[in-house]
Amino acid sequence: MSKSALCHDYAQITEVRATDPGAVARAWAHRTARPTLRGNGRLMIVAADHPARGALAVGSRPAAMNSRTDLLDRLRAALADPGVDGVLATADILDDLVLLGALEDKVVFSSFNRGGLAGASFELDDRMTGATAASTAAANMNGGKMLCRIDLDDPGTVATMAACAKAVDELAANGLIAMLEPFMSSRVNGKVKNDLSPDAVIKSVHIGQGLGSTSAYTWMKLPVVPEMDRVMESTTMPTLLLGGDPTDPEEAFASWEKALSLPSVRGLIVGRTLLYPPDDDVSSAVATAVAMVR
């Protein structure tokens, strides 16, 4: 158990939350943080910001992420691999992990989250409902991540862009990474779909990297799509590749390995594909991804 762990099991987390909520801030204050880059300058980050969006399904398992304790078990298994640099998640998950001492000497990205829940009539109203630059800085994290879906037919998009620009500036003012995940999106038969064609991703990159009054701290979080070499010519921003919805693991690993060789790509930021592999062997899936990054 880490020296900074305040809780040894999940029941104790609930007890601490009920009787001593200030322990969460103390755990963040005493955590051993680390610089974002070291070693070969590449990053292997595990993502767990899906539940707060109401996205609990993984592949054919609609309730895969229903159990918080099961998710925490999987995250702790992933973070135990020394090749995993850190985690991206919303505050509820990060607070559990810091109480358990699982974030010692790890890179931590907060999720600013999104109000536009999948399937909602207000899905493209992506006002931020999670972390802030102030909370990210107070906890001595490395940066914050925001989604920026751009629908040219939805007037609400400009509010999302303005909110992202403000977040970029606020993170930069604190010397923290602003990780932008841009998509060109539209409604197809009533459902919001992200356009993953190379040209659409390129357009989203150009729009996203122009947000804010400075790009000094801006990073990109991009999907792996066809013609990825052409996509990566659109930016000089450090970029992490996202895992997306789980597909065939071998196919996903092959696409990541090829894209990792491209300029500007600094690593992976993957969630469900690694945390919920078909055989549920989290450690093995993580080890495969780590070997690619390293």
C-alpha positions in Angstrom: 0.0 0.0 0.0 1.3 3.4 -0.9 2.6 5.6 1.9 0.1 8.2 1.0 -3.0 5.9 1.0 -5.6 7.0 3.4 -8.0 4.1 2.6 -7.2 0.4 2.3 -10.5 -0.8 0.9 -13.7 0.6 -0.8 -15.8 0.5 2.4 -13.2 2.8 4.0 -13.5 5.3 1.1 -17.2 5.6 1.9 -16.5 6.0 5.6 -14.0 8.7 4.9 -16.3 10.5 2.5 -19.0 10.5 5.2 -17.0 11.4 8.2 -14.0 13.3 7.0 -14.5 14.8 3.5 -11.5 17.1 4.0 -9.3 14.0 3.7 -9.7 14.2 -0.1 -7.9 17.5 -0.3 -5.3 16.3 2.2 -4.6 13.3 0.0 -4.1 15.5 -3.0 -1.8 17.8 -1.1 0.4 14.9 0.1 0.5 13.0 -3.2 3.8 12.7 -4.9 3.2 14.3 -8.3 5.5 14.0 -11.3 6.3 16.0 -14.4 4.3 15.2 -17.5 7.2 13.9 -19.6 10.3 12.0 -18.6 12.4 9.1 -20.0 11.7 8.8 -23.8 9.1 11.6 -23.6 6.2 9.4 -24.5 3.0 8.9 -22.5 0.8 5.9 -21.8 -2.4 7.3 -20.1 -5.4 5.3 -19.1 -8.8 7.0 -19.6 -11.8 6.6 -17.3 -14.0 9.6 -18.0 -16.8 7.6 -19.6 -19.2 6.9 -16.7 -19.8 10.6 -16.0 -21.1 10.9 -19.6 -23.5 8.1 -18.9 -21.5 5.9 -21.3 -21.5 2.6 -19.4 -21.4 0.1 -22.2 -18.4 -1.6 -23.6 -18.8 -3.5 -26.8 -21.7 -5.9 -26.4 -21.8 -5.4 -22.6 -24.4 -2.6 -22.0 -23.7 -2.5 -18.2 -20.0 -3.2 -18.2 -19.1 -0.1 -16.3 -22.0 -0.1 -13.8 -19.8 -1.2 -10.9 -17.5 1.5 -9.6 -15.5 -0.9 -7.5 -14.9 -3.2 -10.5 -13.8 -0.2 -12.5 -11.4 0.9 -9.7 -10.0 -2.7 -9.6 -9.3 -2.4 -13.3 -7.8 1.0 -13.0 -5.5 0.0 -10.1 -4.3 -3.0 -12.1 -3.5 -0.8 -15.1 -1.8 1.9 -12.9 0.3 -0.8 -11.2 2.2 -1.4 -14.5 5.3 0.9 -14.3 4.9 1.6 -18.0 1.6 3.4 -17.4 2.3 7.0 -16.8 -1.1 8.0 -15.4 -4.8 8.5 -15.8 -7.5 10.8 -17.2 -10.8 10.8 -15.3 -13.4 12.9 -13.6 -13.1 14.1 -10.0 -15.2 11.3 -8.5 -12.9 8.6 -9.8 -9.7 10.6 -9.3 -10.6 11.2 -5.6 -11.2 7.5 -5.1 -7.8 6.7 -6.6 -5.9 9.3 -4.6 -7.5 8.1 -1.4 -6.3 4.6 -2.3 -2.8 5.9 -2.9 -2.9 4.7 -6.6 -1.8 8.1 -8.0 1.7 8.2 -6.5 4.2 9.5 -9.0 1.6 9.4 -11.8 0.6 11.9 -14.4 -3.0 13.1 -13.8 -5.4 14.8 -16.2 -8.7 16.0 -15.0 -11.8 15.7 -17.2 -13.7 18.9 -17.7 -16.5 16.5 -18.9 -19.5 17.6 -21.0 -23.1 18.4 -20.4 -24.3 16.9 -23.7 -25.1 13.4 -22.7 -25.4 10.8 -25.5 -28.9 10.5 -26.8 -30.2 13.6 -25.1 -32.1 16.3 -26.9 -29.4 18.7 -25.6 -26.5 16.4 -26.7 -24.5 19.1 -28.5 -24.8 21.6 -25.6 -21.4 20.7 -24.4 -21.0 23.2 -21.5 -18.4 21.8 -19.0 -19.7 20.1 -15.9 -16.6 18.6 -14.4 -13.2 19.9 -13.4 -12.0 23.5 -13.7 -8.5 24.9 -14.3 -8.6 26.1 -10.6 -9.4 22.7 -9.2 -6.8 21.0 -11.5 -4.1 23.4 -10.4 -5.1 23.1 -6.7 -4.6 19.3 -6.8 -1.3 19.7 -8.6 -2.4 17.7 -11.6 -0.7 18.0 -15.0 -3.6 19.3 -17.1 -7.2 19.1 -18.1 -9.0 17.5 -21.0 -12.1 18.9 -22.8 -14.2 17.7 -25.7 -15.0 20.1 -28.5 -17.7 18.7 -30.9 -18.3 21.0 -33.8 -21.7 20.8 -35.6 -21.9 23.5 -38.3 -25.7 23.1 -38.3 -26.1 23.6 -34.5 -25.9 27.2 -33.3 -25.0 25.9 -29.8 -21.6 24.9 -31.1 -20.2 28.4 -30.7 -20.9 28.3 -27.0 -18.9 25.1 -26.7 -16.0 26.6 -28.7 -16.1 29.7 -26.4 -16.0 27.6 -23.3 -13.1 25.5 -24.6 -11.2 28.7 -25.5 -11.7 30.0 -22.0 -10.6 26.7 -20.5 -7.4 26.7 -22.7 -6.6 30.2 -21.4 -7.2 29.4 -17.8 -5.2 26.2 -17.9 -2.3 28.0 -19.7 -2.4 30.7 -17.0 -1.7 28.0 -14.5 1.0 26.4 -16.6 -1.1 23.3 -17.2 -1.7 21.3 -20.4 -5.0 22.0 -22.2 -5.9 18.7 -23.9 -8.4 19.2 -26.7 -10.4 16.4 -28.2 -12.1 18.0 -31.3 -14.6 16.4 -33.7 -16.7 17.5 -36.6 -20.1 16.2 -35.6 -23.7 16.1 -37.0 -27.0 14.5 -36.4 -27.7 11.4 -38.5 -31.2 10.0 -38.1 -31.5 11.9 -34.8 -28.2 10.6 -33.4 -25.0 12.6 -33.1 -22.2 11.1 -35.1 -18.6 12.1 -35.2 -17.2 12.3 -38.7 -14.0 10.2 -38.7 -13.0 10.8 -42.3 -9.4 12.1 -42.6 -10.5 15.5 -44.0 -13.1 16.0 -41.2 -10.5 15.2 -38.5 -8.1 17.6 -40.1 -10.7 20.3 -40.1 -11.4 19.7 -36.4 -7.7 19.9 -35.6 -7.3 23.3 -37.2 -10.4 24.6 -35.4 -9.4 23.1 -32.1 -5.8 24.2 -32.1 -6.8 27.8 -32.8 -8.9 28.1 -29.6 -7.7 30.4 -26.9 -5.3 33.3 -26.8 -2.2 31.1 -26.5 -1.4 27.6 -27.9 1.7 27.2 -25.6 0.1 24.6 -23.5 -2.3 23.0 -26.0 -2.2 19.3 -26.7 -4.5 17.3 -29.0 -6.3 14.1 -28.3 -7.2 12.5 -31.7 -8.7 9.3 -33.0 -6.8 6.9 -35.2 -8.4 7.1 -38.6 -7.4 6.2 -42.2 -4.6 8.3 -43.7 -3.3 9.2 -40.2 0.0 10.4 -41.7 -1.9 13.1 -43.6 -4.0 13.9 -40.5 -0.9 14.5 -38.4 0.5 16.9 -40.9 -2.2 19.3 -39.8 -0.6 20.0 -36.4 2.6 20.7 -34.5 0.8 20.2 -31.2 1.9 17.2 -29.1 -0.8 14.6 -29.7 -2.1 11.5 -27.8 -4.1 8.9 -29.7 -7.4 7.9 -28.2 -8.7 4.4 -28.2 -12.3 5.1 -29.1 -15.0 2.5 -28.9 -13.6 -1.0 -28.5 -13.1 -3.0 -31.7 -11.1 -6.1 -32.3 -8.1 -5.7 -29.9 -5.5 -6.9 -32.4 -6.9 -4.5 -35.0 -6.8 -1.7 -32.6 -3.2 -2.5 -31.4 -2.0 -2.6 -35.1 -3.5 0.8 -35.9 -2.0 2.3 -32.8 1.4 0.9 -33.5 1.5 2.4 -37.0 0.3 5.8 -35.9 2.7 6.0 -32.9 5.6 6.4 -35.4 4.2 9.7 -36.8 5.6 13.1 -36.0 3.8 15.0 -33.1 2.4 11.7 -31.7 3.6 11.4 -28.1 1.6 8.4 -26.9 -1.7 6.8 -26.2 -4.7 7.7 -24.0 -6.9 4.7 -24.0 -9.8 3.6 -21.8 -12.3 0.8 -22.4 -10.2 -1.1 -24.9 -7.6 -1.7 -22.2 -9.8 -1.7 -19.1 -12.4 -4.1 -20.5 -10.6 -6.4 -23.0 -12.6 -9.4 -24.2 -10.7 -11.8 -21.9 -10.8 -9.3 -19.0 -7.1 -9.6 -18.6 -6.4 -6.0 -18.0 -2.7 -6.4 -17.1 -2.0 -8.2 -20.4 -3.8 -5.7 -22.6 -2.0 -2.8 -20.8 1.4 -4.5 -21.2 0.8 -4.8 -24.9 0.0 -1.1 -25.2 2.9 -0.1 -23.0 5.3 -2.0 -25.2 4.2 0.0 -28.2 4.6 3.3 -26.5 8.0 2.4 -25.0 
